[in-house]
Amino acid sequence: MPRGGLFNYARPQMDTTTSRRVPLVIGIAVLVLLLDQATKFWAESALTGRAPIPVLGEFLQLRLLYNPGAAFSIGAGSTWIFTIIAAVAVVLLARYGMQPQTRLRAVALALMLGGATTHLLDRLFRPPGFARGHVVDFLDYNGWFVGNVADIALVCGAILLVLLSFQPVRQPSE
């Protein structure tokens, strides 16, 4: 008979540090949002009308672009669809980010939440109009693609989530 009586079913162990994870998730997401928007403001003020500026030769350059589509400017005529996708992503990432998580998983979700939120804000409030806004990109990676701080956060968060998926799940000790 189980310890504690017949009706004492094994309950999954909840992360008792959840309340500490919420400020971590919100803090990192807000930091990503602020860094991304600040660097976009700088890029628009410093790079408008200028030729690409080499940072690491041609491998990394500063070049201002306005992206109406997704990664690699795919779907440039469907900006409103990407606005909806970004809104759904923000809601889902916020929901998962507020659930019990390991610290590293919370960081990964927070990076993605910050990146998705700042892209959503660009789509909602930047020209040419509401829900059709273009994302400001300015980091040119050898001509392969041009991105921004939010893209870096999204990619780092996604890579971290993939790496964490290979980590064995630890069972709580009794």
Secondary structure per residue as TSV (DSSP state, phi and psi in degrees):
chain	resnum	aa	ss	phi	psi
A	1	M	-	360.0	137.3
A	2	P	-	-62.2	150.5
A	3	R	T	-59.9	131.2
A	4	G	T	96.6	0.9
A	5	G	-	112.0	174.3
A	6	L	T	-65.8	-34.5
A	7	F	T	-97.5	17.0
A	8	N	-	-92.2	83.5
A	9	Y	-	-75.9	150.0
A	10	A	-	-67.4	125.0
A	11	R	-	-104.4	140.3
A	12	P	-	-63.4	142.9
A	13	Q	-	-75.8	123.7
A	14	M	-	-89.3	149.5
A	15	D	-	-71.0	110.4
A	16	T	T	-74.8	-4.3
A	17	T	T	-98.0	14.9
A	18	T	H	-53.7	-43.1
A	19	S	H	-63.0	-25.7
A	20	R	H	-82.9	-21.7
A	21	R	H	-75.8	-33.3
A	22	V	H	-60.2	-49.7
A	23	P	H	-62.7	-32.8
A	24	L	H	-63.2	-48.6
A	25	V	H	-62.5	-49.4
A	26	I	H	-64.0	-43.0
A	27	G	H	-61.4	-46.3
A	28	I	H	-67.7	-42.5
A	29	A	H	-61.0	-43.5
A	30	V	H	-66.8	-39.3
A	31	L	H	-61.3	-45.5
A	32	V	H	-59.8	-46.8
A	33	L	H	-59.0	-47.8
A	34	L	H	-65.4	-44.1
A	35	L	H	-62.2	-43.1
A	36	D	H	-64.8	-49.1
A	37	Q	H	-66.0	-37.3
A	38	A	H	-65.7	-42.0
A	39	T	H	-70.1	-31.7
A	40	K	H	-68.8	-40.0
A	41	F	H	-60.3	-45.7
A	42	W	H	-61.4	-46.5
A	43	A	H	-59.5	-43.0
A	44	E	H	-65.9	-35.6
A	45	S	H	-80.8	-30.6
A	46	A	H	-99.8	-22.8
A	47	L	H	-110.4	-8.6
A	48	T	T	-59.9	127.4
A	49	G	T	75.7	8.1
A	50	R	-	-106.2	152.9
A	51	A	-	-70.8	159.3
A	52	P	-	-54.9	140.2
A	53	I	E	-106.4	115.9
A	54	P	E	-67.6	133.9
A	55	V	E	-107.1	-50.0
A	56	L	E	-124.4	67.9
A	57	G	T	61.6	-138.8
A	58	E	T	-86.3	-9.9
A	59	F	T	-65.6	-40.1
A	60	L	E	-135.7	119.3
A	61	Q	E	-130.4	158.9
A	62	L	E	-99.0	118.3
A	63	R	E	-147.2	120.7
A	64	L	E	-80.7	126.4
A	65	L	E	-138.1	154.7
A	66	Y	E	-115.6	116.5
A	67	N	E	-100.3	112.1
A	68	P	-	-83.4	-11.6
A	69	G	S	-109.7	-154.1
A	70	A	S	-95.8	-157.7
A	71	A	G	-53.8	139.9
A	72	F	G	61.1	22.5
A	73	S	G	61.3	25.9
A	74	I	T	-68.6	137.3
A	75	G	T	71.8	38.0
A	76	A	T	-57.3	-26.1
A	77	G	T	-90.1	4.4
A	78	S	-	-120.7	39.6
A	79	T	H	-55.5	-39.3
A	80	W	H	-63.2	-32.3
A	81	I	H	-66.4	-41.7
A	82	F	H	-68.3	-28.1
A	83	T	H	-64.6	-44.9
A	84	I	H	-64.7	-44.1
A	85	I	H	-61.7	-42.7
A	86	A	H	-63.4	-40.0
A	87	A	H	-64.5	-43.6
A	88	V	H	-63.4	-42.7
A	89	A	H	-60.9	-42.7
A	90	V	H	-61.9	-45.4
A	91	V	H	-62.4	-46.9
A	92	L	H	-65.6	-43.9
A	93	L	H	-65.0	-39.4
A	94	A	H	-64.1	-42.5
A	95	R	H	-62.3	-49.6
A	96	Y	H	-67.7	-35.0
A	97	G	H	-66.5	-24.2
A	98	M	T	-88.9	-8.0
A	99	Q	S	-83.2	162.8
A	100	P	-	-55.9	129.7
A	101	Q	-	-143.6	159.6
A	102	T	-	-71.3	163.4
A	103	R	H	-60.9	-45.7
A	104	L	H	-66.5	-37.9
A	105	R	H	-66.6	-38.7
A	106	A	H	-62.4	-40.5
A	107	V	H	-63.5	-45.2
A	108	A	H	-60.0	-46.9
A	109	L	H	-65.1	-37.2
A	110	A	H	-66.1	-40.9
A	111	L	H	-60.6	-44.5
A	112	M	H	-68.3	-38.6
A	113	L	H	-62.6	-45.7
A	114	G	H	-61.6	-44.4
A	115	G	H	-65.2	-44.1
A	116	A	H	-66.6	-38.2
A	117	T	H	-65.6	-43.5
A	118	T	H	-70.2	-32.7
A	119	H	H	-67.0	-39.5
A	120	L	H	-61.3	-44.6
A	121	L	H	-61.1	-40.3
A	122	D	H	-60.6	-46.2
A	123	R	H	-64.8	-36.0
A	124	L	H	-76.8	-40.6
A	125	F	H	-117.6	-7.1
A	126	R	S	-90.4	158.5
A	127	P	T	-59.5	149.9
A	128	P	T	-90.1	-6.7
A	129	G	-	173.4	172.3
A	130	F	T	-56.7	129.8
A	131	A	T	66.4	8.8
A	132	R	-	-129.6	13.2
A	133	G	-	-65.7	153.1
A	134	H	-	-97.4	141.7
A	135	V	E	-81.3	135.3
A	136	V	E	-82.5	120.0
A	137	D	E	-117.8	144.8
A	138	F	E	-150.7	-2.8
A	139	L	E	-102.2	104.8
A	140	D	E	-93.4	116.4
A	141	Y	E	-97.3	84.4
A	142	N	T	57.7	25.3
A	143	G	T	79.5	-2.5
A	144	W	T	-71.7	-46.4
A	145	F	E	-161.6	162.2
A	146	V	E	-121.1	130.0
A	147	G	E	-135.6	-159.5
A	148	N	-	-152.5	-175.2
A	149	V	H	-63.2	-38.5
A	150	A	H	-61.2	-39.0
A	151	D	H	-63.5	-40.7
A	152	I	H	-61.6	-45.0
A	153	A	H	-63.7	-42.9
A	154	L	H	-61.6	-46.1
A	155	V	H	-66.9	-45.0
A	156	C	H	-62.1	-43.0
A	157	G	H	-62.7	-42.9
A	158	A	H	-66.0	-42.9
A	159	I	H	-62.7	-43.0
A	160	L	H	-62.0	-41.5
A	161	L	H	-62.2	-41.4
A	162	V	H	-64.0	-45.5
A	163	L	H	-61.8	-39.4
A	164	L	H	-68.1	-24.6
A	165	S	H	-68.3	-18.9
A	166	F	T	-87.6	-9.4
A	167	Q	S	-77.3	131.3
A	168	P	-	-64.5	144.2
A	169	V	-	-76.9	128.1
A	170	R	-	-89.1	129.1
A	171	Q	-	-86.0	137.9
A	172	P	-	-65.5	138.8
A	173	S	-	-83.5	145.9
A	174	E	-	-97.6	360.0
